[in-house]
Amino acid sequence: MDNHFFDFFLLVFVALFTLINPLGVVPVYAAMTNDIPPAQARRIARTGTLVALGILLLFALTQRFFFDFFGVSVESLRMVGGFILLNIGWSMLQARPSPTKHDEDEQQQILERGHDMAITPLGIPILAGPGGITTVILYMNSAVDVTEQAAVIAAILAVLFITFLALLGAKQIMLWLGEQGSKVVVRMMGLILMVIGVEFFFSGFGPVLQGILGL
């Protein structure tokens, strides 16, 4: 049972970690909080992480309601989710922010208006964006028992805890990685994410194609 839990936990953890990409979020967070007192920056990191945690747990625990309410199939969501992950991964592979995660113009407007950066854009959609939400729903739906469901929840908690620690140490991480190091990490994460996206897409495409052809 322990191996069963750990294997599924590792599967979900790798997917979420590469998607949320704590080291890739650090430069964005550092820029957002550059002129903010350290105590306030820490509060932004804590609140943003908690908001993302709440969103991901909400979709993880209500995924059955999601499918029933919107009348969508798991296979269709896998195809769309795979496309989203491919899009994000491709953007990361080029070491640039993904348009599905946050919009720079919107972020600047939020900063100028003085809105709470912890909720948006940090919590949503930088940490809990379309890719993360879709990934959580799909893995929770594919969980065959309570053990695997618990593994999904544990993976969400673990990734966001690591993300929170990364945000707290953003300045030190930026100094350690440097600009080029940060780009290398983002590209590596993007490649892994594209592989996961391809797996998601074709795991949904096969059953949909069979249904169309009547096989």
N, C-alpha and C positions, 0 to 999 in steps of 0.2 A: 504493500500500500504506500509505503514511504517513497519507493522508487517511482510508483505510478504518479504520485503527487509531484515529485521533483521533476520528472520528465515533462509533464504538462506545464508546470510552473516555468521551467526553463524555456520552453517553446514560446509561451506568451510573453515572458520577460524579454527575450531577445527581440521579438516583434515590436513591443511597446517601447523598449529602450532605444532602438534604432529610429523609431518613428518620432517620439518626443525629443530624442537627441539632447540630453542635458548639456553637453559641451557645446552644441550648436546654439542652444538658447542663451548661453552665458553672454556672448557678445551683444545680443539684442537687449538683454536685461541690463548689462553694464551701461549701454548707451542711454537706456530709458532712465536710469537712476544716477547718471553721472553727476548731476548738480543737486542731488537730494541728500540730506543728512543721513548718515549710516543707520541710525535707529529707524527712520522712516523707510529706508530701502529694505531693511530686514522685515519690517511689517508688510511691505508690498510683496516680498518673496513668500512670506508665510501665508498671507491671504490668497495670493494667486495660486499657490500650490493647493490650498484647501478647496478653492473654487473648482479647480481642475479635478481634484479627487472626488468632490461631490457630483460633478457632471458625469465622470466616467463610471462611478458606482451606480448612479441613477440608471444609466443606459444598460449597465451590466445586469442589474437586478430586474429591469422591466423589459428585457429584450423580447419576451413572448408577447407582451402587450404591444410592442412596436410592430411586430410582424402581423398580428391580428388586426390592429387598428388601421394600419395603412394598407393591408392586404397585399404585402409584397412577399416574395418567396426568398428563401435563404440563398438559393442559387443566383438570383438576380442581384441580391445585395453583395454577394461574393464578387460578381463581375464588376459592379460599380466600385466596390471597395478596392479591388485589385487595380482598377484604373486610377483611383485616387492615390493609392500608394505609389504606383508607377510615376504619376505626375510629380508627387512630392519628392520621390527618390531621384528623379531626373533633375529636378531643380537643385537638390543637395549635391548631386554628382558634379554639377557645374559650380558648386560652392556659392550659391546665391539663395536668398530666402524664397520659400515656396509661396506663390500667390494664394494657395488654399489655407495657409497657416496665418498669415497676417498681411495687411496692406500698409506700406510705409506712409502713404498720404494720410490714411485713416489714423495711424498711430500718431503722426505729427499733429493732427487736428485734436486728438484726444489730449495730448500733452499741453497744447496751447489752451484748451478749454479748462484744463485742470481737473478733468474727471479722474475717477479712481482707476489708476493703471493696473492695480492688482486684479480687478475683475476683468476688464478688457483694456488693452489687448493681451495681457499676460496670461490670466486664467483661461480666457476664451478669446481668440482661438489658438494662441501660440502653444499652450500646454495641452488643452483639450480641444483639438480641432476635429474636422470631419474624418481624417484618417484614423485618429485615436479612437473616436467614438465608434466608427465602423468596425475597427479591429476588435474592440471589446465586445461588441454585439455578436460578431461572428464566432469568436472563440468561446464565448459563453454559450452560444447556441450549439456549438459542436461538442461541448462538455457532456460526457455520457453519464456522469454520476456526480454526487455531492463533492467527492474528492477533487475532481477536475474543476468544478465550479469554485471551490475554495482556492485552488491554485490560481485561477484567473484573478480573484480578489487579492490574493497575496502578491501577485505580480504587479497589479496596479499600485498597491501600497508601496512595494519595494522600489519601483521605478520613480514614483513621485517623491519618495523620501530621498533617494539619491539626487533627484533634480533639485529638491529644496537645499540640500547640502551644497550642491554645485552653485546655486544662486548666492548662497551666503558667502562662498569663497570666490565669487566672480572675479574680483580684482586680481587675486593671487593666480587664478587659473589663466586669466588673460596674459599676465606677465610670463607665466611658465610656458604656455603654448605658443604665444606670439601669433601674428597674423597668418603666417604660412602654416604653422602647426594646426591652427584652428581649421583652415581650409582643408588640410589633409584628412582630419578627423571627420569633417562634414562629408567629404567625398566618399570615405569608406562606409559611413553610415548610409549614405544614399545608395551605394551599390547593393548593400544587404537589403535595404528596403525595396529596391526594385525586384530583387529575387523573390521576396515574400509577396510582392504585388502580382508577379507572374503566376505564382502558385495559387493565390486567391482567385485570380481571373479565370484560369483554366479549370479550377475545381468547380467553378460555377458554370463555365461555358459548356463543358461536356454534357451535364444533365439537361441544360436548356436546349442544346442542339439535338439531343436524343428526343426530347419532347416535341420539337418542331418537326423532326423527321418521322415521328411516330414509332421509334425503335423501342 
